[in-house]
Amino acid sequence: MVWFLFYERLLIQLCFIMTVIPFNSNAGYGVGSGFQTVKELCPDSKVLKGFSIKGGIERDGVLFVMKGEKAKEAEKEERKWLQQIKVIE
Protein backbone atom coordinates (compact mmCIF):
# COMPACT_ATOMS: atom_id res chain seq x y z
CA MET A 1 0.00 0.00 0.00
CA VAL A 2 2.81 2.43 0.83
CA TRP A 3 4.49 1.74 -2.52
CA PHE A 4 1.25 2.36 -4.41
CA LEU A 5 0.71 5.69 -2.62
CA PHE A 6 4.26 6.75 -3.46
CA TYR A 7 3.78 5.58 -7.05
CA GLU A 8 0.50 7.47 -7.42
CA ARG A 9 1.95 10.65 -5.87
CA LEU A 10 4.95 10.44 -8.20
CA LEU A 11 2.69 9.98 -11.24
CA ILE A 12 0.58 12.96 -10.29
CA GLN A 13 3.74 15.07 -10.13
CA LEU A 14 4.94 13.67 -13.45
CA CYS A 15 1.63 14.51 -15.11
CA PHE A 16 2.69 18.13 -15.33
CA ILE A 17 5.17 16.92 -17.92
CA MET A 18 3.72 17.09 -21.41
CA THR A 19 4.96 13.67 -22.55
CA VAL A 20 5.20 10.55 -20.39
CA ILE A 21 7.09 7.45 -21.54
CA PRO A 22 6.17 4.48 -19.34
CA PHE A 23 8.52 1.52 -18.99
CA ASN A 24 8.66 -1.51 -16.75
CA SER A 25 11.10 -4.24 -15.93
CA ASN A 26 9.78 -7.15 -13.97
CA ALA A 27 10.50 -10.67 -12.80
CA GLY A 28 7.86 -12.21 -15.02
CA TYR A 29 4.65 -10.68 -13.70
CA GLY A 30 4.39 -8.15 -16.51
CA VAL A 31 3.13 -4.61 -16.37
CA GLY A 32 -0.37 -5.44 -15.16
CA SER A 33 -2.53 -2.32 -15.34
CA GLY A 34 0.42 0.02 -14.75
CA PHE A 35 0.46 1.68 -18.16
CA GLN A 36 -3.31 2.17 -18.09
CA THR A 37 -2.98 3.75 -14.64
CA VAL A 38 -0.41 6.18 -16.04
CA LYS A 39 -2.87 7.22 -18.76
CA GLU A 40 -5.68 7.66 -16.24
CA LEU A 41 -3.58 9.72 -13.84
CA CYS A 42 -2.11 11.88 -16.61
CA PRO A 43 -5.14 12.78 -18.76
CA ASP A 44 -3.58 16.00 -20.05
CA SER A 45 -0.25 14.42 -20.98
CA LYS A 46 0.75 12.62 -24.14
CA VAL A 47 1.50 9.04 -23.01
CA LEU A 48 3.67 7.21 -25.51
CA LYS A 49 3.69 3.46 -26.10
CA GLY A 50 5.08 1.75 -23.03
CA PHE A 51 7.79 -0.88 -22.83
CA SER A 52 7.86 -3.89 -20.53
CA ILE A 53 10.54 -6.53 -20.29
CA LYS A 54 11.23 -9.45 -18.04
CA GLY A 55 14.46 -8.60 -16.27
CA GLY A 56 16.36 -10.38 -13.58
CA ILE A 57 14.53 -12.64 -11.18
CA GLU A 58 14.81 -13.05 -7.45
CA ARG A 59 14.76 -16.37 -5.67
CA ASP A 60 15.13 -16.71 -1.92
CA GLY A 61 16.47 -13.19 -1.61
CA VAL A 62 19.10 -13.68 -4.32
CA LEU A 63 18.84 -11.49 -7.42
CA PHE A 64 19.75 -13.15 -10.72
CA VAL A 65 20.59 -10.49 -13.30
CA MET A 66 20.48 -10.71 -17.07
CA LYS A 67 23.82 -11.64 -18.59
CA GLY A 68 25.30 -12.60 -21.93
CA GLU A 69 22.90 -13.19 -24.82
CA LYS A 70 19.83 -12.37 -22.75
CA ALA A 71 21.24 -8.94 -21.88
CA LYS A 72 22.12 -8.29 -25.53
CA GLU A 73 18.63 -9.30 -26.67
CA ALA A 74 17.05 -7.02 -24.05
CA GLU A 75 19.16 -4.12 -25.29
CA LYS A 76 18.03 -4.79 -28.88
CA GLU A 77 14.37 -4.85 -27.81
CA GLU A 78 14.78 -1.62 -25.88
CA ARG A 79 16.50 0.11 -28.81
CA LYS A 80 13.73 -1.04 -31.19
CA TRP A 81 11.07 0.37 -28.83
CA LEU A 82 12.90 3.71 -28.50
CA GLN A 83 13.11 3.92 -32.30
CA GLN A 84 9.38 3.10 -32.64
CA ILE A 85 8.43 5.96 -30.32
CA LYS A 86 10.97 8.21 -32.08
CA VAL A 87 13.17 8.91 -29.06
CA ILE A 88 16.27 7.73 -30.95
CA GLU A 89 17.01 7.13 -34.62
C-alpha positions as CSV (number, residue, x, y, z in Angstrom):
1,M,0.0,0.0,0.0
2,V,2.8,2.4,0.8
3,W,4.5,1.7,-2.5
4,F,1.3,2.4,-4.4
5,L,0.7,5.7,-2.6
6,F,4.3,6.8,-3.5
7,Y,3.8,5.6,-7.0
8,E,0.5,7.5,-7.4
9,R,2.0,10.7,-5.9
10,L,5.0,10.4,-8.2
11,L,2.7,10.0,-11.2
12,I,0.6,13.0,-10.3
13,Q,3.7,15.1,-10.1
14,L,4.9,13.7,-13.5
15,C,1.6,14.5,-15.1
16,F,2.7,18.1,-15.3
17,I,5.2,16.9,-17.9
18,M,3.7,17.1,-21.4
19,T,5.0,13.7,-22.5
20,V,5.2,10.6,-20.4
21,I,7.1,7.5,-21.5
22,P,6.2,4.5,-19.3
23,F,8.5,1.5,-19.0
24,N,8.7,-1.5,-16.8
25,S,11.1,-4.2,-15.9
26,N,9.8,-7.2,-14.0
27,A,10.5,-10.7,-12.8
28,G,7.9,-12.2,-15.0
29,Y,4.7,-10.7,-13.7
30,G,4.4,-8.2,-16.5
31,V,3.1,-4.6,-16.4
32,G,-0.4,-5.4,-15.2
33,S,-2.5,-2.3,-15.3
34,G,0.4,0.0,-14.8
35,F,0.5,1.7,-18.2
36,Q,-3.3,2.2,-18.1
37,T,-3.0,3.8,-14.6
38,V,-0.4,6.2,-16.0
39,K,-2.9,7.2,-18.8
40,E,-5.7,7.7,-16.2
41,L,-3.6,9.7,-13.8
42,C,-2.1,11.9,-16.6
43,P,-5.1,12.8,-18.8
44,D,-3.6,16.0,-20.1
45,S,-0.2,14.4,-21.0
46,K,0.7,12.6,-24.1
47,V,1.5,9.0,-23.0
48,L,3.7,7.2,-25.5
49,K,3.7,3.5,-26.1
50,G,5.1,1.7,-23.0
51,F,7.8,-0.9,-22.8
52,S,7.9,-3.9,-20.5
53,I,10.5,-6.5,-20.3
54,K,11.2,-9.5,-18.0
55,G,14.5,-8.6,-16.3
56,G,16.4,-10.4,-13.6
57,I,14.5,-12.6,-11.2
58,E,14.8,-13.0,-7.4
59,R,14.8,-16.4,-5.7
60,D,15.1,-16.7,-1.9
61,G,16.5,-13.2,-1.6
62,V,19.1,-13.7,-4.3
63,L,18.8,-11.5,-7.4
64,F,19.7,-13.1,-10.7
65,V,20.6,-10.5,-13.3
66,M,20.5,-10.7,-17.1
67,K,23.8,-11.6,-18.6
68,G,25.3,-12.6,-21.9
69,E,22.9,-13.2,-24.8
70,K,19.8,-12.4,-22.7
71,A,21.2,-8.9,-21.9
72,K,22.1,-8.3,-25.5
73,E,18.6,-9.3,-26.7
74,A,17.1,-7.0,-24.1
75,E,19.2,-4.1,-25.3
76,K,18.0,-4.8,-28.9
77,E,14.4,-4.8,-27.8
78,E,14.8,-1.6,-25.9
79,R,16.5,0.1,-28.8
80,K,13.7,-1.0,-31.2
81,W,11.1,0.4,-28.8
82,L,12.9,3.7,-28.5
83,Q,13.1,3.9,-32.3
84,Q,9.4,3.1,-32.6
85,I,8.4,6.0,-30.3
86,K,11.0,8.2,-32.1
87,V,13.2,8.9,-29.1
88,I,16.3,7.7,-31.0
89,E,17.0,7.1,-34.6
